[in-house]
Amino acid sequence: MQTTTRVAVIGGGVVGCSVLYHLTKLGWSDVMLLERSELTSGSSWHAAGGFHTLNGDTNMAALQGYTIGLYKELEEITGLSCGLHQTGGLTLADTQDRFDMMLAERAKHRHMGLHTEILTPAEIKERCPVTNIDGVIGALWDPLDGHLDPSGTTHAYAKAARLGGATIHTHTKVIETNPRPDGTWDVVTDKGTVHAEHVVNAGGLWAREVAAMAGVYLPLMPMEHHYIVTDDIPEIYERDSEHPHVVDPAGESYLRQEGRGLCIGFYEKKPRAWAIDGTRWDFGHELLPDDLDKIGDSITFAYNRFPVLQTAGLKTVIHGPFTFAPDGNPLVGPVPGLRNYWSACAVMAGFSQGGGVGLMLAQWMIEGECERDTMAMDVARFGTWTTPGYTLPKVMENYRTRFSVSYPNEELPAARPFRTTPMYDTFDAMGAVWGQQYGLEVVNYFAEPGEPRYETPSTRRSDAFPAAAREVKAVREACGINEVQNFGKYAVTGPGARAWLDRIMAGRIPAPGRISLSPMLSPSGKIIGDFTIACLGETEFRLTASYGAQAYHLRWFTQNLDDGVTVENISDRSTGFQVAGPKAREVLQACTRTDISDMAFLDVRRLTVGMADCMVQRVSYTGDLGYEIYCDPMAQRALWSALWAAGEPLGMRPFGMRAMMSLRLDRLFGSWLREFSPDYTPAETGLDRFIAWSKAADFIGRAAAEAERATGPARRLIGFVVEAEDCDVHGYEPIWLSGEVVGYCTSGGYSHHLGRSIALGFLPTAQAVPGTEVEIEILGKMCRATAIGQTDFDPEAQRMRG
């Protein structure tokens, strides 16, 4: 057995074989796959084999499109058949909310190059005559949908990898993975030890056990899943063409042709987790005992939706496990806290997503970054706060809501509340309606007495609308207060801190007592962070950014750390409040004996506020006069008492994230993972104005940023005033000009202060100028919109800076 390799991939399912193939495709031939049994001996062999592009995240949808297109390439390379049946498929909508979701997805597809279409009930019946269309409003048709042979496809990946130089060792069980001081790994198997530069955990049902060998926990859980195959059905085998796929979300089912009959599977509302405490090593090419009672309600619904099932005989019942992450997307990428250890796990839709996962991971390993934003599947989107007790109820929730309508304002309740701040009880008593970010309970808005404490999910303006209007009014006319817990916060210290920040950050590093705003770039010049940098001294800095990106950002800092620099994630060791609005200075001054009248915009100071020692920054995401006040969590309630006692008589009111997202639109401020993400560059988004082009430091991404600066970007981000009615832009709505889709929106909402619907989005550079008139497609309706460079609110930024 080979004893050294550049990459050891653990797991011989479709994902592991895809990773192996893509590593060879991108140029690494010294790669190895280790499989404890035979290839596909986990979930892959008993998968239903369906594939589709529909996904709520546009990058995931694009990667699913790549995966589908890859299968013919694999057949050509290997001479093996993947058993492709590209029949097309449709997803039914039986409620207006579900139909609205289909309209929104169809709109997203327009700028992605995916050619889906909306079908009427009559068109559904024409293409899928076995479907009972009673109560059906319409459907989304995707011509790329289909199914394949799971075993044949996995072996095609494997053969293609072998042709590229990879080796595959079956019946080779991994027993240990032990890191060496230089970051390489000893992978101990029952056939000997392999020294690997990199390890990829593609363990599938055993991913938790493989991760535990490296001392980490991955939040995933196997779930029991049923599908059944019928005997021959004349309405199916007498057709001139193969029957398309049909997804019936109301019935929690998917249906396709299998031979001369049908295959139908279910995501029932009462699911069951499997092997909760661990997958036994001798499980393999076997199924779970049939449990048709568990899916009895779903079967009854399916008999009504597809009446031919009522008289069809039952040929086969497949009941097997496969793995989910808490949000249903894969766990992919470098595992935070480990060197050269990679995850390719929880890919529950392996034959839709496996190719894209393999491509992204291979790019990440070989080139240092991916060609597109992978945050939706990045393993770093879950922090070390996840536990098996959290994962189980979230995975159960995700399974039973897999076919539910996905609303932009939806807050799913399972495993909540979990992580809270000292202010949770206080805010809850004040009527807080809660959301969550990175496991943390965050106030979305405050309900008044008599109003519901729950925001009804909707694609249109929700019951948060009047509450956000009240809170915006308080901020703009007097003062608002909310927590700053939901910022990622980092302490950067040491004699090399300034030089390191100059290399990591593209922007100016401030002098002591000052703050700067800076993008952080990848080597290819893409945005991987937008930071506030505060200098407390020549060797002491504080960074703030998105709370949900803290594992992502800390991983990058650690990978690029210099000697003489210490970086600590203090996100949960530093909390506090922001106060914002025209009376914010008056409120803060009433709570400190230090004169703050000379505290200028972008100043930072240490102050005693009430009884609490605080770090205070004069900056605000609201676009108004504002201060961010940070303290130890033990002092947060005392800090609140001081600020509230001073502010309430002046009209200060608490506000939440719904108001914050409205306030930022008044200044057209961008938001992380909306306007600022690894899909975009500083020049495209306007963040290039914060790049310190004249500084001597060769910051990461400088060459790419300067090259783009020389040529100019092909597209630019710009704001829009939208003539909307009862729904606003959420993101990825197509922008039309002269009858063609020329761009798309990144985010939007309603500006309660201006009384207008505002959006942000990309247009070709020549059209991205104020005054350009376009149409934005919102839920299937063309809404007129006009591009703007700024809004009417404080155009000279005097309130924020003065």
KABELKA-V249370 format. One record per run of one state. SS is the DSSP state (2 for helix, 1 for strand, 0 for the rest). FROM is the first residue (numbers start at 1). LEN is the number of residues. If there is no record, write none. Layout:
[[SS | FROM | LEN] [SS | FROM | LEN]]
This chain:
[[0 | 1 | 3] [1 | 4 | 7] [0 | 11 | 3] [2 | 14 | 12] [0 | 26 | 5] [1 | 31 | 4] [0 | 35 | 9] [2 | 44 | 3] [0 | 47 | 3] [1 | 50 | 2] [0 | 52 | 6] [2 | 58 | 21] [0 | 79 | 6] [1 | 85 | 1] [0 | 86 | 3] [1 | 89 | 5] [0 | 94 | 2] [2 | 96 | 17] [0 | 113 | 4] [1 | 117 | 3] [0 | 120 | 1] [2 | 121 | 7] [0 | 128 | 10] [1 | 138 | 5] [0 | 143 | 3] [1 | 146 | 2] [0 | 148 | 2] [2 | 150 | 14] [0 | 164 | 3] [1 | 167 | 3] [0 | 170 | 4] [1 | 174 | 6] [0 | 180 | 5] [1 | 185 | 5] [0 | 190 | 2] [1 | 192 | 10] [0 | 202 | 2] [2 | 204 | 10] [0 | 214 | 6] [1 | 220 | 11] [0 | 231 | 3] [2 | 234 | 4] [0 | 238 | 7] [1 | 245 | 4] [2 | 249 | 3] [0 | 252 | 1] [1 | 253 | 6] [0 | 259 | 2] [1 | 261 | 6] [0 | 267 | 6] [1 | 273 | 1] [0 | 274 | 18] [2 | 292 | 14] [0 | 306 | 1] [2 | 307 | 5] [0 | 312 | 2] [1 | 314 | 12] [0 | 326 | 5] [1 | 331 | 4] [0 | 335 | 6] [1 | 341 | 5] [0 | 346 | 4] [2 | 350 | 18] [0 | 368 | 10] [1 | 378 | 1] [2 | 379 | 3] [0 | 382 | 6] [2 | 388 | 13] [0 | 401 | 18] [1 | 419 | 1] [0 | 420 | 4] [2 | 424 | 6] [0 | 430 | 2] [1 | 432 | 6] [0 | 438 | 2] [1 | 440 | 7] [0 | 447 | 17] [2 | 464 | 14] [0 | 478 | 1] [1 | 479 | 5] [0 | 484 | 3] [1 | 487 | 7] [0 | 494 | 3] [2 | 497 | 8] [1 | 505 | 1] [0 | 506 | 1] [1 | 507 | 1] [0 | 508 | 6] [1 | 514 | 8] [0 | 522 | 4] [1 | 526 | 12] [0 | 538 | 2] [1 | 540 | 7] [2 | 547 | 13] [0 | 560 | 6] [1 | 566 | 4] [0 | 570 | 5] [1 | 575 | 6] [0 | 581 | 3] [2 | 584 | 6] [0 | 590 | 13] [1 | 603 | 7] [0 | 610 | 2] [1 | 612 | 6] [0 | 618 | 8] [1 | 626 | 6] [0 | 632 | 1] [2 | 633 | 18] [0 | 651 | 1] [1 | 652 | 3] [0 | 655 | 2] [2 | 657 | 10] [0 | 667 | 5] [1 | 672 | 1] [0 | 673 | 3] [1 | 676 | 1] [0 | 677 | 4] [1 | 681 | 1] [2 | 682 | 4] [0 | 686 | 1] [2 | 687 | 4] [1 | 691 | 1] [0 | 692 | 10] [2 | 702 | 10] [0 | 712 | 3] [1 | 715 | 8] [0 | 723 | 11] [1 | 734 | 4] [0 | 738 | 2] [1 | 740 | 12] [0 | 752 | 4] [1 | 756 | 9] [0 | 765 | 8] [1 | 773 | 6] [0 | 779 | 2] [1 | 781 | 8] [0 | 789 | 9] [2 | 798 | 4] [0 | 802 | 1]]
